[in-house]
Amino acid sequence: MENRIRVVQYGTGKMSVYTMRYVYEKGAEIVGAIDINPAVIGKDIGEIMGTEPKGVTVTSANDAEQLLRDLKPDICIVTTMSLLSDLEDPLMLCAKLGINAITTCEEAFFSYNSNPVLTKQINKLAIENNCTITGSGYQDIYWGELISAIAASTHNITKIKGSSSYNVEDYGIALAEAHGSGLTLAEFDEKIASVDRMSSEERNKLISSGTYSPSYMWNVNGWLAQKLGLTVKSQSQKCVPTTYPTDIDSSTLGMTVPAGNATGMSAIVTTETEEGIIIESECIGKIYGPDEFDKNEWTVIGEPDTTIIVNRPATVELTCATVVNRIPNVINARPGFVPTCNMEELMYRTKPLNTYVK
């Protein structure tokens, strides 16, 4: 591609500060921005980024379709919510208009195993209009490609076991609430943990109806199984609340969480495969105390055993850099709702993004 890649930023919260800067610094340009928050609508994105004015103002989501029709961007970066159902409008709109889209929505990483009906609807529309929709972010490398790369150097695998923790304060209120942060233990049990007690048949009904709320690792395990060529036989999850021994402040929730209430949760997803390999992954998302920090640890068990540990990863920056570096892969991919496990390997971009577009 000769010209610079033209990007529309959909959602101008915490993550967009990085994605927009990274877009510019990788030789692409932001040509439009969209949000639902009246406090930012009409603002120049430079003010949001903390830079000089960019000549691009934030447009109301009510006018998103007209803006996208007028601008005809090469791709839309969507950094808003964590569940696919919450992104139905922007993703279906991009698919309808034939605009590529990449989102930090965690479920979109591999939503075929949690909301197949909506995923297939987006896929069909994207194919019809020759564009690609995908989910990416921190999990793309640190819960995905990094693990598949280790597996590629292993002779025989019996189990893959992973654990990753992150501070919900870094990602906004939607993610914090999805993790049960601030709930009493009784409320957590009713609103979040109760889903784990249903039978496989009941869960499959929710999945088929598009009303299932998976933990992040639910989709990660599906991505890994697809990437490694494994056939999923069964999958289950268990969500357990995390607590802190003293009251703890949350700027994201705008409250002080009392000692003993849920600060977030640990979600463990276990996947059994026809090939005999078990994938057991845990994500721990919570309000951090002063002595806590992000950690990512995975072990591939077999011949030989291999463990990789990443302490204190800059999860927000890594998420946003991954999304921006993925942009050429998305544009180059086949049309449809395409998980990144079915794309080219992610690369560091030393040249402007447009030079990687075929």
C-alpha positions as CSV (number, residue, x, y, z in Angstrom):
1,M,0.0,0.0,0.0
2,E,1.5,3.3,-1.1
3,N,-0.5,5.7,1.1
4,R,-0.6,5.9,4.8
5,I,-3.2,3.7,6.6
6,R,-6.2,5.7,7.6
7,V,-7.7,4.8,11.0
8,V,-10.8,5.6,12.9
9,Q,-10.6,5.3,16.7
10,Y,-13.9,4.0,18.2
11,G,-13.8,4.6,21.9
12,T,-11.6,7.4,23.3
13,G,-11.0,6.2,26.9
14,K,-7.8,5.0,28.6
15,M,-6.6,2.6,25.9
16,S,-7.1,5.1,23.1
17,V,-4.4,7.4,24.5
18,Y,-1.9,4.7,23.5
19,T,-3.5,3.3,20.4
20,M,-3.8,6.7,18.8
21,R,-0.3,7.7,19.6
22,Y,1.1,4.4,18.4
23,V,-0.8,4.7,15.1
24,Y,0.8,8.1,14.4
25,E,4.2,6.9,15.5
26,K,3.9,3.8,13.2
27,G,3.4,6.0,10.2
28,A,-0.4,5.8,9.9
29,E,-3.0,8.5,10.8
30,I,-6.2,8.9,12.8
31,V,-8.8,10.4,10.5
32,G,-11.8,10.1,12.9
33,A,-12.8,9.3,16.4
34,I,-16.1,8.1,17.9
35,D,-17.5,8.0,21.5
36,I,-20.7,7.9,23.5
37,N,-19.4,10.1,26.3
38,P,-20.8,13.7,26.1
39,A,-17.7,14.9,28.0
40,V,-15.4,14.1,25.1
41,I,-17.6,14.6,22.1
42,G,-16.4,17.6,20.2
43,K,-12.9,17.5,21.7
44,D,-9.8,17.4,19.6
45,I,-8.1,14.0,20.0
46,G,-4.9,15.8,20.7
47,E,-6.4,16.9,24.0
48,I,-7.2,13.3,24.9
49,M,-3.7,12.2,23.9
50,G,-2.0,15.0,25.7
51,T,-0.4,16.4,22.6
52,E,-0.9,19.3,20.2
53,P,-4.2,19.5,18.3
54,K,-4.6,16.9,15.6
55,G,-7.5,18.5,13.7
56,V,-9.7,15.5,14.4
57,T,-12.7,15.9,16.8
58,V,-14.6,13.2,18.6
59,T,-17.9,12.4,17.0
60,S,-21.0,11.0,18.8
61,A,-21.7,7.3,18.3
62,N,-25.1,8.4,17.1
63,D,-23.4,9.7,13.9
64,A,-20.9,6.9,13.5
65,E,-22.4,5.5,10.3
66,Q,-22.3,8.8,8.5
67,L,-18.8,9.5,9.7
68,L,-17.5,6.1,8.5
69,R,-19.3,6.4,5.2
70,D,-17.8,9.8,4.6
71,L,-14.2,8.9,5.7
72,K,-14.0,5.3,4.3
73,P,-11.0,4.4,6.6
74,D,-8.8,1.4,6.1
75,I,-9.5,0.1,9.6
76,C,-11.4,0.9,12.8
77,I,-9.8,0.3,16.2
78,V,-12.6,-0.4,18.8
79,T,-11.5,0.0,22.4
80,T,-14.7,0.0,24.4
81,M,-16.3,-3.1,26.1
82,S,-15.3,-6.7,26.9
83,L,-18.3,-8.7,25.6
84,L,-19.1,-9.3,22.0
85,S,-22.8,-8.5,22.5
86,D,-21.8,-5.0,23.7
87,L,-19.9,-4.4,20.5
88,E,-22.7,-5.7,18.1
89,D,-23.5,-2.2,16.8
90,P,-19.9,-1.0,15.9
91,L,-18.7,-4.4,14.6
92,M,-21.9,-5.0,12.5
93,L,-21.6,-1.4,11.2
94,C,-18.0,-1.9,10.1
95,A,-19.0,-5.2,8.5
96,K,-21.9,-3.6,6.8
97,L,-19.8,-0.8,5.4
98,G,-16.9,-3.0,4.4
99,I,-14.5,-1.5,6.9
100,N,-11.8,-3.7,8.6
101,A,-12.0,-3.6,12.4
102,I,-9.8,-4.7,15.3
103,T,-11.0,-4.6,18.8
104,T,-9.6,-5.1,22.3
105,C,-12.8,-6.8,23.3
106,E,-11.5,-9.9,25.1
107,E,-14.4,-12.1,24.0
108,A,-13.7,-11.3,20.4
109,F,-10.3,-13.0,20.6
110,F,-12.2,-16.3,19.9
111,S,-15.9,-15.6,20.3
112,Y,-16.8,-18.7,18.1
113,N,-16.8,-20.7,21.4
114,S,-18.9,-18.3,23.5
115,N,-21.2,-16.3,21.2
116,P,-21.3,-18.3,17.9
117,V,-24.6,-16.8,16.6
118,L,-23.4,-13.2,16.6
119,T,-19.9,-14.1,15.5
120,K,-21.3,-15.9,12.5
121,Q,-23.6,-13.0,11.7
122,I,-20.7,-10.6,11.7
123,N,-18.6,-13.1,9.7
124,K,-21.3,-13.4,7.0
125,L,-21.7,-9.7,6.6
126,A,-17.9,-9.1,6.6
127,I,-17.5,-11.7,3.9
128,E,-20.3,-10.2,1.8
129,N,-18.6,-6.7,2.1
130,N,-15.0,-7.9,1.8
131,C,-13.6,-6.8,5.1
132,T,-12.0,-8.4,8.2
133,I,-13.1,-8.2,11.8
134,T,-10.9,-9.6,14.7
135,G,-10.0,-9.3,18.3
136,S,-6.5,-8.8,19.6
137,G,-4.5,-7.3,22.5
138,Y,-2.4,-8.5,25.3
139,Q,-3.7,-12.0,25.1
140,D,-2.7,-12.3,21.4
141,I,1.0,-12.7,22.4
142,Y,1.1,-13.4,26.1
143,W,-1.7,-15.9,26.3
144,G,-1.5,-17.0,22.7
145,E,1.4,-16.8,20.3
146,L,4.0,-17.0,23.1
147,I,2.5,-20.3,24.3
148,S,2.1,-21.8,20.8
149,A,5.8,-20.9,20.1
150,I,6.8,-22.8,23.2
151,A,4.6,-25.7,22.2
152,A,6.3,-25.7,18.8
153,S,9.6,-26.5,20.5
154,T,8.2,-29.4,22.5
155,H,8.3,-33.0,21.5
156,N,5.3,-34.2,23.4
157,I,2.6,-32.3,25.4
158,T,0.2,-33.6,28.1
159,K,-0.9,-30.3,29.6
160,I,-0.6,-26.5,29.1
161,K,-1.1,-24.6,32.4
162,G,-1.2,-20.8,32.6
163,S,-1.9,-18.0,35.0
164,S,-2.1,-14.2,34.4
165,S,-3.0,-11.4,36.7
166,Y,-3.9,-7.8,35.9
167,N,-5.2,-4.7,37.7
168,V,-8.8,-3.9,36.8
169,E,-8.1,-0.2,37.6
170,D,-6.1,0.1,34.4
171,Y,-9.0,-0.8,32.0
172,G,-12.1,1.1,33.0
173,I,-15.4,0.5,34.8
174,A,-16.9,-2.0,32.4
175,L,-14.0,-4.5,32.9
176,A,-14.0,-3.9,36.7
177,E,-17.7,-4.6,37.0
178,A,-17.4,-7.7,34.8
179,H,-14.9,-9.1,37.3
180,G,-17.3,-8.5,40.2
181,S,-15.1,-5.8,41.8
182,G,-17.0,-4.0,44.6
183,L,-19.6,-6.7,45.1
184,T,-20.3,-8.4,48.4
185,L,-19.5,-12.1,48.4
186,A,-23.2,-12.9,48.3
187,E,-23.7,-10.6,45.3
188,F,-20.7,-12.2,43.6
189,D,-22.1,-15.6,44.1
190,E,-25.4,-14.6,42.7
191,K,-24.2,-12.5,39.7
192,I,-21.0,-14.3,38.6
193,A,-20.2,-17.6,40.3
194,S,-23.7,-19.0,39.9
195,V,-23.0,-19.4,36.1
196,D,-20.3,-22.0,37.0
197,R,-22.8,-24.3,38.7
198,M,-24.9,-24.9,35.6
199,S,-24.7,-28.1,33.6
200,S,-22.9,-28.3,30.3
201,E,-26.3,-28.5,28.6
202,E,-27.5,-25.4,30.3
203,R,-24.3,-23.6,29.4
204,N,-24.6,-24.6,25.8
205,K,-28.1,-23.2,25.7
206,L,-26.7,-19.8,26.9
207,I,-23.9,-20.0,24.4
208,S,-26.3,-20.7,21.6
209,S,-28.6,-17.9,22.6
210,G,-25.7,-15.4,22.8
211,T,-26.2,-14.7,26.5
212,Y,-23.2,-16.5,28.0
213,S,-20.7,-14.3,29.8
214,P,-17.3,-16.1,29.5
215,S,-14.2,-15.3,31.5
216,Y,-11.3,-14.2,29.3
217,M,-9.6,-17.6,29.4
218,W,-12.6,-19.3,28.0
219,N,-11.9,-17.6,24.6
220,V,-8.1,-18.0,25.1
221,N,-8.4,-21.8,25.5
222,G,-10.5,-21.9,22.3
223,W,-7.8,-19.8,20.5
224,L,-5.0,-22.1,21.7
225,A,-6.9,-25.2,20.7
226,Q,-7.5,-23.8,17.2
227,K,-3.9,-22.7,16.9
228,L,-2.5,-26.0,18.0
229,G,-4.9,-28.1,15.9
230,L,-6.6,-29.6,18.9
231,T,-10.2,-30.8,19.0
232,V,-12.1,-29.6,22.1
233,K,-14.0,-32.3,23.9
234,S,-15.2,-30.4,26.9
235,Q,-14.7,-27.0,28.6
236,S,-15.6,-25.7,32.0
237,Q,-14.9,-22.7,34.2
238,K,-14.9,-21.7,37.8
239,C,-14.9,-18.1,39.1
240,V,-13.7,-17.4,42.6
241,P,-13.8,-13.9,44.2
242,T,-10.6,-12.2,45.4
243,T,-10.6,-10.1,48.5
244,Y,-8.3,-7.8,50.4
245,P,-7.8,-7.7,54.2
246,T,-8.4,-4.0,54.5
247,D,-10.6,-1.4,52.8
248,I,-9.2,-0.6,49.4
249,D,-9.9,2.4,47.2
250,S,-11.0,2.1,43.5
251,S,-10.7,5.2,41.4
252,T,-12.4,3.3,38.5
253,L,-15.4,2.3,40.5
254,G,-15.4,5.6,42.4
255,M,-15.7,3.9,45.8
256,T,-13.9,2.3,48.7
257,V,-14.3,-1.5,48.6
258,P,-14.8,-2.7,52.2
259,A,-12.5,-5.4,53.5
260,G,-13.8,-8.8,52.7
261,N,-15.8,-7.7,49.7
262,A,-14.8,-8.8,46.2
263,T,-11.9,-6.9,44.7
264,G,-12.2,-8.9,41.5
265,M,-12.0,-12.6,40.6
266,S,-9.9,-15.6,39.7
267,A,-11.4,-17.5,36.7
268,I,-10.0,-21.0,35.9
269,V,-10.9,-22.6,32.6
270,T,-10.2,-26.3,31.9
271,T,-10.3,-27.6,28.4
272,E,-10.1,-31.3,27.6
273,T,-9.2,-32.3,24.0
274,E,-9.7,-35.4,21.9
275,E,-5.9,-35.5,21.5
276,G,-5.5,-35.9,25.3
277,I,-3.9,-32.5,25.9
278,I,-5.5,-30.5,28.7
279,I,-5.4,-26.7,28.7
280,E,-5.9,-25.2,32.2
281,S,-5.7,-21.4,32.3
282,E,-6.4,-18.9,35.0
283,C,-6.9,-15.1,34.8
284,I,-6.9,-13.0,38.0
285,G,-8.3,-9.6,37.5
286,K,-8.7,-7.4,40.6
287,I,-8.1,-4.1,42.3
288,Y,-4.5,-4.2,43.4
289,G,-3.1,-3.5,46.8
290,P,0.1,-1.5,47.1
291,D,2.3,-4.6,47.1
292,E,0.7,-6.4,44.0
293,F,1.7,-6.4,40.4
294,D,0.9,-8.0,37.0
295,K,2.4,-11.4,36.4
296,N,2.1,-13.9,33.5
297,E,3.2,-17.5,34.0
298,W,2.7,-20.5,31.6
299,T,4.0,-24.0,31.7
300,V,4.0,-26.5,28.8
301,I,4.1,-29.9,30.4
302,G,5.6,-32.8,28.5
303,E,8.9,-33.6,27.0
304,P,10.4,-31.4,28.0
305,D,8.6,-29.2,30.6
306,T,9.0,-25.5,29.9
307,T,7.9,-22.5,32.1
308,I,8.0,-18.9,31.1
309,I,7.3,-16.1,33.6
310,V,6.8,-12.4,32.8
311,N,6.8,-10.2,35.9
312,R,5.4,-6.7,35.8
313,P,4.4,-6.6,32.1
314,A,3.1,-3.2,31.0
315,T,-0.2,-4.8,30.1
316,V,-1.9,-1.6,28.8
317,E,0.9,-0.6,26.6
318,L,1.5,-4.2,25.4
319,T,-2.2,-4.5,24.6
320,C,-2.2,-1.3,22.5
321,A,1.1,-2.0,20.7
322,T,-0.2,-5.5,19.8
323,V,-3.4,-4.0,18.3
324,V,-1.5,-1.4,16.2
325,N,1.2,-3.9,15.0
326,R,-1.7,-6.3,14.0
327,I,-3.2,-3.8,11.6
328,P,-1.4,-5.0,8.5
329,N,-2.3,-8.6,9.4
330,V,-6.0,-7.6,9.5
331,I,-5.9,-5.8,6.2
332,N,-4.0,-8.7,4.6
333,A,-6.4,-11.4,6.0
334,R,-9.2,-13.1,4.3
335,P,-12.7,-11.5,4.7
336,G,-14.9,-12.4,7.6
337,F,-14.6,-12.6,11.4
338,V,-11.1,-14.1,11.5
339,P,-9.4,-14.9,14.8
340,T,-5.7,-14.0,14.9
341,C,-4.8,-17.6,15.3
342,N,-5.7,-17.9,11.6
343,M,-3.6,-14.9,10.5
344,E,0.1,-14.3,9.8
345,E,2.4,-14.3,12.8
346,L,2.6,-10.9,14.6
347,M,5.7,-8.9,13.9
348,Y,7.5,-5.9,15.2
349,R,7.0,-3.1,12.7
350,T,10.2,-1.2,11.9
351,K,8.7,0.6,8.9
352,P,5.4,2.5,8.4
353,L,2.4,0.2,8.7
354,N,1.3,0.6,5.1
355,T,4.5,-1.0,3.8
356,Y,3.4,-4.3,5.3
357,V,0.1,-4.3,3.4
358,K,0.2,-6.7,0.4
